[in-house]
Amino acid sequence: LACIAGLLVVEGMLRRTLTRLRLRKADEGPPEAAHEPGSAGADATANVDAGSAAGDAQVPSELISLPELTPAQERAVKELGDRAAALDLVAAHQAAAAYARDHRNLARYVLARVRGAGAEPDVDASLRLLEKSLAWRVATKPHEILPAHVAAEALTGKGYVAGFDAHRRPVLVLDNDKENHAGGEEGALRYLAFNLEYAARLLASAPPGPGPAPDRFVVFIKLGDFRLSTMPPLRVTLATISMVVDCFPERLGQCVLYQPPAAFASLWRVARHVLPAATLAKVVFVRGDVRPGSDNDRMLARAVGPRWRELTGAERPVYKAGCSPGFDVDVYWPSVVADGERWARGDQLKGPVWPLGPGPSAEDE
């Protein structure tokens, strides 16, 4: 989820990065410039970033589930588990121990630190990443954050887990312009941790379907109201990056950047030079015509599902002033509270109800 850095990084950080990296000469042009938001001549058919799997006929399985581990990676998972068991954090905290024993968790940390074209594991690097993540989990306790603890943060729809897409992946919707500053910077980060943990938990409750169970979620970022003036401070940005990259590695399936304004183009030109190729391949731009039957509509139907409007709130009415389009906390929050109670009992979660407001369904439109 390092792609969030390209959205939330503050203007001063971008200027310093731009100075260091230097954009390519004008006659060379940046790679796939036609696909950048706000670029001259870009139309509704050129909104998927080159290499983005969501523009293909089908979503590749590796954007839904973890790939099958190689024998070397399987050995690395076992070694990582053995070495993690000796960590002081694991010995002192039951929740950390349970987390570090989970095979799928360990596999994600191994895959996050593979090297070279052969994807060779680096157990030392994976162990450092796991130890950093465990320290965060012990300090933040995302597994203990209840809906009641973050209810005030949820009022505007600045971030919420909307449900499952057509590929059975939870969808995390972000709308940074709807920040309500309910709990300050600490409250915002705590709410992000809650939503990331909720999305990860829901993977175990994904609806039945063909193929392997999903291991990844989708991040859908509404940028229609993007403004530099509402971007968070640098310290919040850095904490956000660390949380999503270090504490939830290999969880991103796809990241949809929805209707970015022209002002976002300069930020993306910098971000694309620092993001790894694996992350860039998961980023999808959607800009322009999204009417039913349009190229963008068909692409989103493949990437997220035919009811992508209802699921994400995109192109939906604003039900309450100051809230993200398509979001009504009075409809959404009770289902989150119910899932919190199920989690406390050890029952299977059901996920949020949707559509998240009283508007017409996609079929009615």
Salt bridges, closest charged atoms under 4 A:
GLU11 OE2 - ARG15 NH2 2.79
GLU32 OE1 - ARG272 NH2 2.84
GLU36 OE1 - ARG269 NH1 3.64
GLU36 OE2 - ARG272 NH1 3.84
ASP49 OD1 - ARG272 NH1 3.47
GLU74 OE1 - HIS103 NE2 3.25
GLU79 OE2 - ARG83 NH1 3.35
ASP82 OD2 - LYS78 NZ 3.19
ASP122 OD2 - ARG115 NH1 3.88
ASP124 OD1 - ARG83 NH1 2.85
GLU144 OE2 - HIS143 NE2 3.75
GLU153 OE1 - LYS158 NZ 2.33
ASP165 OD2 - ARG169 NH2 2.88
ASP175 OD2 - LYS178 NZ 3.63
ASP177 OD2 - LYS178 NZ 3.44
ASP177 OD1 - ARG227 NH2 2.75
GLU179 OE2 - LYS158 NZ 2.71
GLU185 OE2 - ARG235 NH2 2.79
GLU197 OE2 - ARG137 NH2 2.82
ASP215 OD2 - ARG104 NH2 2.49
ASP225 OD2 - LYS178 NZ 2.94
ASP246 OD2 - LYS132 NZ 2.71
GLU250 OE1 - ARG216 NH1 3.27
ASP289 OD1 - ARG291 NE 3.01
ASP295 OD1 - ARG298 NH2 2.22
ASP297 OD1 - ARG309 NH1 3.13
GLU310 OE1 - ARG307 NE 2.76
ASP328 OD1 - LYS320 NZ 3.59
ASP330 OD2 - LYS320 NZ 2.34
ASP339 OD1 - ARG342 NH1 2.73
ASP347 OD2 - ARG345 NE 2.79
GLU365 OE2 - ARG316 NH1 2.49
